[in-house]
């Protein structure tokens, strides 16, 4: 196509500049066979909406992430464009740049089905006819060319990848990537294998518990908010548990706990919204955030684990045609993604790889589906992939609602001069805001002084490393009653501990593989946190390193001692007084803050808490709600070395403003720090699930004895779908 038809830097097509009808006559979709076997009803991946077949499919071409091999490595050597593209890490700016060669746009050439017998062309590429060994060698070579994944195994996705779903061919029964060679630990290869085997057995047992719990409770309620919340909760709990185990069994290895957990869930049917659909997905709300592409797959929000375009095939009269159902806009190409209502989205294909030239995009697969949706005008779900500021190459995926394609065109991209399909997505009106809120919050954190309702820019007066704003855009109240801001608990009188405290000797920091570390031994032979500082599961008591330990302040077992790291604000609610909410996205398992205040003698607190002043008293002897434990695990009562009651009436921190909820997003966790023979017990808060910006932070105030419920009852206004109607102070 002539570049001058569009102008030098134009993103708007000139009428009649490109005749797309000449590239619409393609047949690749009908030539592809399903990767998964037919469902019992005989349907395939092209089943129209409402069919019973599983929706997660893959083309034989991939792409496949590091450690995962293709289903069947039968590739057409004469058509290099059908080879699986490599996975790339993100650039420092977090943007993937891709370009193409100057080959003309043409009709697609159907690739070989995975059921097609190997031919001479296959043998020429290194796959001998009937030779499984050479097939494995080819797969291994391909996997070794892929780049290393990002932190905690989260690969940097690209909206233009062509793969549909991850292959299970390169995974073991437990979902672990197949080993390419023996890794020897300090105790020799044999000991290392034993650790891996025991880890796999433990993971299998956890998955069986989850599957049983899911089948018993949620099998008949697929596609509602409760099942969506449950799956996202247990998926991340399992992912963190796998990460904890692999820190011990395969230290320094190339771990992908997100893929492993997702594969196990897929194999066991622990998922929801299994049928593809056009429009909104039941149970998934606009503004929901995700940290892994596998979460989108498990919820039915976006089926491909790597590709940016998801589509289904529907019948139109006597023919079938693809229609797009969702896209992930994650910063590929030279897209325009800052507008909260409009996205200029580039098509897929023409990946810039080291072993292939740049090329024009073809009107096939996802591109063809988007073109068909342009004319049909069907709703398309949009998930925006945003940079995670807390990780080097991570992404946060935000469900931004449904859009429609207003127009499409072809233009030459960047310096390559190759043809790229462009689609203008426009957000439908009257939907809750999502990405627009993110844009506003970024301005507020950047010091925007035009925000309405700001009473104080920092109510901590510099006590915290991160300022905490005070905001009231509801009424004229200027703030809560006066109190002194402190960031931790204060013990007024010395207390004698019944069990002497002895710190660890880990000078360089506590390592997950160090079985001689006393702090690890006290935590059940595992560090309670992952390598990225996320708590693995709710415990009766977490033992952290403290002043009596020889490890440094950045030890992985000192997570709750780093202070406030998240941008928070105290705000006036409409009907529950003051509350606390976040300006940052929060990942499940993240430490939020501790409950600061003055430690008081429990005998001096009114037993039934009738005095209104007791709203700022935290009683750690209560039983917390079991919201952060794996299904089937016993809920242990708190193992406090002594009764802990904290009063934040006159001195405290942001935790004193957190309200109760019957569906909270935080749990409170007792933490004891090694501090010789002095008491150093704290109440800390961690995120149960992923929390988007501007969400209120809440926790369940806990369970009280039955004979005290009536005296401590207060009317609950949390607004949860399954609100109990009351809570106890």
C-alpha positions in Angstrom: 0.0 0.0 0.0 1.2 3.5 -0.8 2.5 5.2 2.3 1.5 8.7 1.0 -2.1 7.7 1.1 -2.2 8.3 4.8 0.2 11.2 5.3 3.5 11.1 7.1 2.3 10.6 10.7 -1.4 10.1 10.2 -3.4 7.6 12.2 -6.6 8.4 10.4 -7.4 6.7 7.1 -8.1 8.5 3.9 -11.4 7.4 2.5 -10.9 4.8 -0.2 -7.2 4.7 0.3 -7.1 0.9 1.0 -9.4 -1.7 -0.4 -9.6 -4.3 2.4 -12.0 -6.5 0.4 -9.0 -7.9 -1.5 -7.6 -9.4 1.7 -10.9 -10.6 3.2 -11.0 -13.7 1.0 -9.1 -16.0 3.4 -9.8 -19.4 4.7 -7.4 -20.1 7.6 -9.9 -20.4 10.4 -11.9 -23.2 8.7 -8.7 -25.1 7.9 -7.5 -25.3 11.5 -8.5 -28.3 13.6 -9.1 -28.0 17.4 -6.1 -28.6 19.6 -8.3 -30.1 22.4 -10.4 -33.2 21.7 -14.1 -32.7 20.9 -16.4 -32.4 23.9 -18.9 -35.1 24.5 -21.5 -33.2 22.5 -19.2 -33.3 19.6 -18.5 -29.5 19.5 -15.1 -28.0 18.8 -13.3 -24.7 19.5 -15.5 -23.1 16.8 -18.6 -23.8 18.8 -20.9 -20.8 18.7 -21.8 -19.0 21.9 -23.6 -21.3 24.3 -21.8 -24.5 23.3 -20.4 -26.8 25.9 -16.9 -27.3 24.6 -13.9 -25.8 26.5 -13.0 -22.4 25.2 -9.3 -22.3 25.9 -7.6 -23.4 22.7 -4.2 -23.1 21.1 -2.9 -23.1 17.6 -0.1 -25.6 16.9 2.2 -22.6 16.3 2.3 -21.3 19.8 3.9 -19.1 21.1 4.9 -20.9 24.2 6.7 -19.3 27.3 10.0 -20.4 28.7 9.8 -24.0 30.0 6.7 -25.0 28.1 6.9 -27.0 24.9 4.5 -27.0 21.9 1.7 -29.6 21.6 2.9 -30.9 18.2 6.0 -29.3 16.5 4.6 -29.7 13.0 5.4 -26.4 11.2 5.2 -25.5 7.6 8.8 -24.7 6.7 7.7 -22.9 3.5 5.7 -20.3 5.4 8.0 -18.8 8.0 5.2 -16.5 9.2 3.6 -19.5 10.8 6.5 -20.3 13.1 5.9 -19.6 16.8 7.2 -16.2 17.7 9.6 -15.8 20.6 8.7 -14.3 23.9 10.5 -11.0 24.6 11.2 -9.2 27.8 10.0 -5.6 28.1 12.1 -2.6 27.3 13.1 -0.3 30.1 10.0 1.8 29.3 7.8 -1.2 29.6 6.7 -1.0 25.9 7.2 -3.7 23.3 8.2 -2.4 19.9 7.6 -4.7 16.9 8.0 -4.2 13.2 7.6 -6.1 10.0 9.1 -6.6 6.6 7.8 -5.2 3.4 6.1 -8.3 2.1 2.7 -7.4 0.6 -0.5 -8.2 2.5 -1.8 -11.5 1.0 -4.2 -14.3 1.7 -3.2 -16.5 4.6 -1.7 -19.9 3.9 -3.3 -22.6 6.2 -0.8 -24.2 8.5 -0.6 -27.9 9.1 -3.0 -29.3 11.6 -1.6 -31.1 14.6 -3.2 -34.2 13.2 -1.4 -34.0 9.9 1.3 -36.7 9.5 4.9 -35.4 9.2 6.0 -34.8 5.7 9.3 -34.3 3.9 9.0 -30.6 4.8 8.7 -31.6 8.5 11.8 -33.8 8.2 13.7 -30.9 6.6 13.1 -28.8 9.7 14.5 -31.5 12.0 11.4 -33.5 12.8 12.0 -37.0 11.5 8.9 -39.0 10.4 7.8 -41.0 13.4 10.9 -40.0 15.5 9.9 -38.8 18.9 13.5 -38.2 19.9 14.2 -35.6 17.2 10.8 -34.0 18.0 11.9 -33.5 21.6 15.3 -32.2 20.5 13.6 -29.6 18.3 11.3 -28.6 21.1 14.2 -28.3 23.6 16.2 -26.1 21.2 13.2 -23.8 20.7 12.6 -23.5 24.4 16.2 -22.5 25.0 16.0 -19.6 22.7 13.3 -17.9 24.7 14.1 -15.1 27.1 14.0 -15.4 30.8 10.7 -14.5 32.5 10.2 -11.6 34.7 9.9 -11.5 38.5 8.1 -14.5 40.0 7.8 -15.9 36.6 5.4 -13.3 35.2 6.3 -13.0 31.5 5.8 -9.7 29.8 2.9 -10.3 27.5 2.3 -8.7 24.1 -1.0 -7.9 22.6 0.2 -9.1 19.2 1.4 -12.6 20.0 -0.4 -15.3 18.1 -0.5 -18.1 20.6 -3.8 -19.1 22.2 -3.0 -21.1 25.3 -0.1 -22.7 27.0 0.7 -26.3 26.2 0.7 -28.9 28.9 3.2 -31.0 26.9 6.2 -29.3 28.6 4.7 -29.7 32.1 4.8 -32.5 34.6 1.7 -34.0 36.2 1.9 -31.5 39.0 2.1 -28.6 36.5 5.9 -28.1 36.9 7.9 -27.3 33.8 9.8 -30.4 32.6 13.4 -30.4 33.7 16.0 -30.1 30.9 18.8 -31.5 33.0 19.7 -32.4 36.6 20.4 -29.4 38.9 22.7 -30.2 41.7 22.2 -28.6 45.1 24.7 -28.4 47.9 23.7 -31.9 49.0 24.0 -33.4 45.5 21.5 -34.0 42.8 19.7 -36.8 44.6 18.7 -34.7 47.6 17.5 -32.0 45.3 15.2 -34.5 43.4 13.7 -35.6 46.7 12.9 -32.0 47.7 11.2 -31.5 44.3 9.2 -34.7 44.6 8.0 -33.9 48.1 7.0 -30.4 46.9 5.0 -31.9 44.0 3.2 -34.2 46.3 2.3 -31.4 48.6 1.0 -29.3 45.7 -1.1 -32.2 44.4 -2.7 -32.5 47.8 -3.5 -28.8 48.0 -5.1 -28.9 44.6 -7.3 -31.9 45.5 -8.6 -30.0 48.6 -9.4 -27.0 46.4 -11.1 -29.1 43.8 -13.3 -30.8 46.4 -14.2 -27.5 48.0 -15.0 -25.9 44.7 -17.1 -28.9 43.5 -19.1 -29.0 46.7 -19.9 -25.3 46.9 -19.5 -23.5 43.5 -20.2 -26.1 40.8 -23.8 -25.1 40.5 -23.2 -21.3 40.8 -20.7 -20.9 37.9 -20.4 -17.3 36.7 -21.4 -15.3 39.7 -19.3 -13.0 41.9 -18.9 -15.5 44.7 -17.3 -18.1 42.4 -15.1 -15.5 40.8 -13.9 -14.2 44.2 -13.3 -17.8 45.3 -11.2 -18.8 42.3 -9.1 -15.7 42.3 -8.5 -16.1 46.1 -7.4 -19.8 46.0 -5.5 -19.4 42.8 -3.2 -16.8 44.3 -3.0 -18.7 47.6 -1.8 -21.8 45.6 0.6 -19.7 43.5 2.2 -18.2 46.6 2.4 -21.6 48.3 4.1 -23.1 45.2 6.5 -20.1 45.1 7.3 -20.8 48.8 8.0 -24.5 48.2 10.1 -23.8 45.1 12.2 -21.3 46.9 13.4 -24.4 48.9 13.3 -27.2 46.4 14.6 -25.3 43.3 16.5 -22.3 44.6 17.5 -19.9 41.8 15.7 -22.0 39.2 13.5 -20.7 36.5 10.2 -20.9 38.3 6.7 -20.1 37.0 4.3 -20.6 39.9 1.6 -18.6 38.1 1.6 -21.0 35.1 1.9 -24.1 37.3 -1.0 -23.1 39.4 -3.1 -22.1 36.4 -2.3 -25.4 34.6 -3.4 -27.4 37.6 -6.6 -25.5 37.9 -7.4 -25.9 34.2 -6.7 -29.7 34.4 -9.0 -30.0 37.4 -11.8 -27.8 36.1 -11.4 -25.2 38.8 -12.6 -22.3 36.7 -15.7 -20.4 35.8 -17.4 -19.0 32.7 -16.1 -21.8 30.6 -18.2 -20.9 27.5 -17.0 -18.0 25.4 -19.5 -15.1 25.2 -19.9 -11.7 23.7 -20.2 -8.8 26.2 -19.8 -8.8 29.9 -18.7 -11.8 31.9 -20.8 -12.8 34.9 -19.1 -12.2 38.2 -16.3 -10.0 36.8 -16.8 -6.3 37.6 -15.4 -3.3 35.7 -12.3 -2.1 37.6 -11.2 -5.5 38.7 -7.5 -5.9 38.5 -5.3 -9.0 37.8 -1.5 -9.6 38.0 -1.4 -12.7 35.9 -2.8 -13.6 32.5 -3.8 -17.0 33.8 -6.3 -15.3 36.1 -8.1 -13.9 33.0 -8.2 -17.4 31.6 -9.6 -19.0 34.7 -12.4 -16.5 34.9 -13.4 -16.6 31.3 -12.5 -12.9 30.8 -9.9 -13.5 28.1 -9.0 -17.0 27.0 -5.5 -16.8 25.3 -2.8 -16.7 27.9 -0.5 -14.8 25.6 -2.3 -13.5 22.5 -4.0 -10.1 22.8 -7.1 -10.9 20.7 -9.7 -13.5 21.7 -12.5 -14.5 19.4 -15.2 -17.1 18.7 -16.6 -18.4 15.5 -20.3 -18.0 14.8 -22.5 -19.1 12.0 -23.7 -16.4 9.6 -26.3 -17.8 7.2 -24.5 -20.8 5.6 -21.0 -19.7 6.6 -18.9 -19.2 9.7 -17.1 -16.1 10.7 -14.9 -15.0 13.6 -16.0 -12.3 16.0 -13.8 -10.7 18.6 -14.9 -11.0 22.2 -12.0 -9.4 24.1 -8.6 -7.7 23.7 -5.7 -7.0 26.0 -4.2 -3.6 25.2 -0.8 -3.9 26.9 1.4 -1.3 25.2 2.6 -3.0 22.0 3.3 -1.2 18.8 2.8 2.6 18.6 -0.7 2.5 20.1 -2.5 5.4 21.6 -3.7 4.1 25.0 -3.8 7.2 27.3 -7.4 8.2 26.4 -9.8 6.7 28.9 -12.5 6.3 26.3 -10.7 5.6 23.0 -8.0 3.1 22.1 -6.2 2.9 18.8 -5.4 -0.8 18.8 -2.9 -2.5 16.4 -3.5 -5.9 15.0 -1.5 -9.0 15.7 1.3 -10.6 13.7 4.6 -9.5 12.2 6.5 -10.1 15.4 10.0 -8.6 15.4 12.2 -11.6 16.1 16.0 -12.1 15.7 15.5 -15.0 13.4 13.0 -13.5 11.0 12.5 -10.4 9.0 9.9 -7.7 9.5 6.7 -8.3 7.6 3.2 -6.9 6.9 0.4 -8.0 9.0 -2.2 -10.4 7.5 -5.9 -10.2 7.8 -6.3 -13.6 9.5 -7.2 -15.0 12.9 -7.5 -12.2 15.4 -7.2 -9.4 12.8 -9.9 -11.0 10.7 -12.1 -11.3 13.8 -11.6 -7.6 14.6 -12.5 -6.7 11.0 -15.7 -8.7 11.2 -16.6 -7.1 14.5 -16.1 -3.7 13.0 -18.9 -4.4 10.6 -21.1 -6.3 13.0 -20.7 -3.7 15.8 -20.7 -6.3 18.6 -19.4 -5.5 22.1 -15.8 -6.3 22.9 -14.3 -6.5 26.3 -11.2 -4.5 26.9 -8.5 -5.3 29.4 -5.8 -2.7 29.7 -2.3 -3.8 30.7 -0.5 -1.2 32.8 3.0 -1.1 34.2 3.4 -2.4 37.7 5.5 0.3 39.4 6.6 -2.2 42.1 8.2 -4.7 39.8 10.8 -4.5 37.1 8.8 -5.9 34.2 5.4 -6.8 35.7 2.0 -5.8 34.5 -1.3 -5.1 36.1 -4.4 -5.9 34.0 -7.5 -3.7 34.5 -10.9 -4.7 33.1 -12.2 -1.5 31.6 -15.6 -2.6 30.4 -17.0 -3.1 26.9 -16.1 -1.2 23.7 -17.1 -1.2 20.1 -14.9 -0.7 17.1 -15.8 2.5 15.4 -13.5 2.2 12.4 -10.5 0.3 11.0 -7.7 1.0 8.5 -4.2 0.0 7.5 -1.2 2.2 8.0 2.6 2.0 7.8 4.2 1.5 11.2 7.2 3.5 12.3 10.5 3.1 10.6 9.8 -0.3 9.2 7.3 1.0 6.7 5.3 -2.2 7.1 1.5 -2.4 6.9 -0.3 -2.7 10.3 -4.0 -3.0 10.9 -5.5 -0.3 13.2 -8.8 -0.4 15.0 -10.4 2.4 16.8 -12.1 1.2 20.0 -14.7 3.5 21.7 -15.9 2.8 25.2 -19.7 2.5 25.6 -21.3 5.1 27.8 -23.0 4.6 31.2 -20.4 2.2 32.6 -18.5 2.4 35.9 -15.2 4.2 35.5 -12.0 2.2 35.7 -9.0 3.4 33.7 -10.2 7.0 34.1 -9.8 6.6 37.9 -6.3 5.3 37.4 -5.4 8.5 35.4 -6.9 10.7 38.1 -5.1 9.0 40.9 -1.8 9.3 39.1 -2.3 13.1 39.0 -3.2 13.2 42.7 -0.1 11.3 43.7 1.9 13.6 41.5 0.8 16.6 43.6 -2.3 17.9 41.8 -3.5 20.8 43.9 -6.8 21.2 42.1 -8.4 18.1 43.8 -11.5 18.9 45.7 -11.9 18.0 49.3 -8.2 17.7 50.5 -8.0 18.8 54.1 -4.4 17.8 54.8 -1.8 16.6 52.4 -0.1 14.5 55.1 -1.8 13.8 58.4 1.3 11.8 59.6 3.4 15.0 59.8 6.3 13.1 58.2 6.1 10.1 60.6 5.6 7.8 57.6 7.9 7.5 54.5 4.8 7.9 52.3 2.4 10.8 53.0 -1.2 10.0 53.9 -3.7 12.6 52.8 -6.9 13.5 54.6 -9.9 14.0 52.2 -13.5 15.0 52.8 -15.6 15.6 49.8 -18.9 14.7 51.6 -19.5 17.4 54.1 -17.8 20.3 55.9 -16.1 18.3 58.7 -12.4 19.3 58.9 -11.1 16.0 60.3 -11.3 13.4 63.1 -10.7 14.1 66.8 -7.1 15.0 67.6 -4.7 12.1 68.1 -0.9 11.7 68.0 0.4 9.8 65.0 2.7 7.0 65.7 3.8 4.2 63.4 4.1 1.2 65.8 2.9 -0.1 69.1 4.3 1.3 72.4 4.8 -1.0 75.4 4.6 1.2 78.6 5.8 -1.4 81.1 8.4 -4.2 80.8 6.8 -7.7 80.6 8.5 -11.0 81.4 8.1 -13.6 78.6 7.5 -17.1 79.6 9.6 -18.4 76.7 13.0 -16.8 76.2 13.6 -15.3 72.8 16.7 -16.2 70.8 17.5 -14.7 67.4 18.9 -16.3 64.3 22.6 -16.2 63.2 21.9 -15.5 59.5 24.4 -12.7 59.0 23.7 -12.3 55.3 19.9 -12.7 55.7 17.6 -15.7 56.2 17.6 -18.0 53.1 14.7 -20.4 52.5 17.1 -23.3 52.1 18.8 -22.8 55.5 17.2 -25.4 57.7 19.4 -24.3 60.6 17.8 -20.9 60.8 15.9 -20.7 64.1 13.4 -18.2 62.8 12.6 -20.6 59.9 12.2 -23.5 62.3 9.7 -21.5 64.3 7.6 -20.8 61.2 7.2 -24.5 60.4 10.5 -24.9 58.3 9.4 -22.3 55.7 9.8 -18.6 55.5 6.3 -17.1 55.9 6.8 -14.8 52.9 7.6 -15.3 49.2 10.8 -13.9 47.7 8.8 -10.8 46.8 7.5 -10.2 50.3 4.0 -11.6 50.0 2.6 -13.5 52.9 2.0 -17.1 51.9 -1.0 -17.8 54.1 -2.8 -16.7 57.3 -1.1 -18.2 60.3 -1.8 -18.4 64.0 1.4 -16.5 64.6 4.2 -15.4 62.3 7.7 -15.3 63.7 9.7 -12.5 62.2 13.4 -11.7 62.8 14.0 -8.9 65.2 16.6 -6.9 67.2 18.1 -10.1 68.6 18.8 -11.5 65.1 22.0 -11.0 63.2 20.4 -10.6 59.8 20.1 -7.2 58.1 17.1 -4.9 58.0 16.3 -6.0 54.5 16.0 -9.7 55.4 13.1 -11.4 53.7 11.7 -12.3 57.2 11.2 -8.6 58.2 8.4 -7.7 55.8 6.2 -5.9 58.4 9.1 -3.8 59.6 9.6 -1.7 56.5 6.9 0.8 57.3 4.2 2.1 55.1 5.0 1.7 51.3 1.5 2.2 49.8 -0.1 5.5 49.1 -3.2 5.7 51.4 -5.7 8.4 52.3 -8.1 8.8 55.2 -11.5 9.9 53.7 -15.0 10.7 54.9 -17.5 8.0 54.1 -21.2 8.8 53.4 -22.6 6.8 56.4 -19.7 5.2 58.4 -17.6 8.1 59.6 -14.0 8.1 58.5 -12.4 5.3 56.5 -9.2 4.3 54.8 -8.6 3.7 51.1 -5.7 3.1 48.8 -4.4 5.2 45.9 -2.2 2.4 44.7 -3.1 -1.0 43.2 -2.4 -3.7 45.8 -1.4 -7.2 45.1 -2.9 -10.1 47.1 -0.6 -11.0 50.0 0.9 -7.5 50.3 1.7 -6.0 53.7 -0.4 -2.9 54.3 0.4 -1.6 57.8 0.3 -2.6 61.5 -2.2 -1.5 64.1 -0.3 1.2 66.1 -1.2 2.4 69.5 -0.6 2.0 73.2 -0.5 -1.5 74.6 -2.9 -1.6 77.6 -3.7 -4.1 80.4 -6.6 -6.2 79.2 -8.1 -6.2 82.7 -8.5 -2.4 82.5 -10.8 -2.6 79.4 -14.5 -2.8 79.9 -15.2 -6.5 79.2 -18.2 -5.8 76.9 -16.8 -2.8 75.1 -20.0 -0.7 75.7 -18.1 2.6 76.0 -18.0 4.4 72.7 -14.3 5.2 73.2 -13.6 1.5 72.7 -14.0 1.8 68.9 -10.3 2.5 68.9 -9.4 -0.6 70.9 -8.0 -3.7 69.1 -8.3 -6.9 71.0 -5.8 -9.4 69.5 -7.2 -12.2 71.6 -10.2 -12.4 69.3 -10.4 -15.1 66.7 -9.8 -13.7 63.2 -12.0 -14.8 60.3 -10.3 -17.5 58.3 -10.1 -15.7 54.9 -6.4 -16.2 54.0 -6.0 -20.0 54.4 -6.1 -22.9 51.9 -9.4 -24.8 51.7 -9.3 -27.9 54.0 -6.5 -26.5 56.2 -7.4 -26.3 59.9 -8.0 -22.8 61.3 -5.6 -22.5 64.2 -6.5 -20.2 67.1 -4.1 -17.4 67.7 -0.9 -18.5 69.5 -0.1 -15.2 71.3 2.8 -15.3 73.8 0.6 -13.0 76.0 -2.8 -11.2 75.7 -2.4 -8.2 73.5 -4.8 -5.2 73.6 -4.0 -2.0 71.7 -5.7 1.4 72.3 -5.4 3.9 69.5 -7.7 6.5 71.1 -5.0 9.0 71.8 -2.1 7.8 69.7 -2.2 5.5 66.6 -1.8 5.3 62.8 -4.0 4.9 59.7 -5.2 1.5 60.9 -7.5 3.1 63.5 -9.7 4.4 60.6 -10.3 1.0 59.0 -14.0 0.0 59.0 -15.5 -3.4 59.4 -16.8 -5.4 56.4 -18.5 -8.7 56.1 -16.6 -9.2 52.8 -13.2 -7.6 53.7 -10.2 -7.3 51.5 -7.7 -7.4 54.4 -6.8 -9.9 57.1 -5.1 -9.2 60.4 -2.2 -11.3 61.3 -0.3 -11.5 64.7 3.4 -11.1 64.2 6.1 -11.7 66.9 9.6 -10.3 66.4 12.7 -11.8 68.0 13.7 -9.2 70.6 15.7 -11.0 73.3 13.4 -11.3 76.4 11.4 -8.2 75.7 7.8 -8.3 74.3 7.6 -7.4 70.6 4.2 -8.6 69.5 2.4 -6.7 66.7 -0.9 -6.8 64.8 -0.4 -6.5 61.0 -2.7 -6.3 58.0 -2.3 -8.0 54.6 -4.3 -8.0 51.4 -6.6 -11.0 50.9 -7.0 -10.3 47.2 -6.0 -7.8 44.5 -7.3 -4.3 45.4 -7.7 -1.6 42.8 -7.0 2.1 43.4 -9.7 4.1 45.4 -11.0 1.0 47.0 -11.8 1.2 50.8 -9.6 -1.1 53.0 -11.6 -3.1 55.4 -11.2 -6.1 57.7 -13.5 -8.3 59.7 -13.4 -7.2 63.4 -13.4 -10.8 64.5 -15.4 -13.4 66.4 -16.3 -12.9 70.1 -17.6 -15.5 72.5 -21.3 -16.3 72.1 -22.2 -15.0 75.5 -20.7 -11.6 74.6 -22.3 -11.1 71.1 -25.5 -9.3 72.3 -23.6 -6.8 74.4 -21.1 -6.0 71.6 -23.5 -5.9 68.6 -23.5 -2.9 66.3 -25.5 -2.4 63.1 -23.4 -3.2 60.1 -23.5 -0.8 57.1 -20.7 -2.4 55.0 -23.0 -3.0 52.0 -21.7 -6.4 51.2 -23.9 -8.8 49.3 -23.9 -11.2 52.2 -23.8 -8.8 55.0 -24.5 -10.4 58.4 -26.3 -7.3 59.5 -24.1 -6.6 62.5 -20.6 -6.7 63.8 -19.1 -6.7 67.3 -16.9 -4.1 68.8 
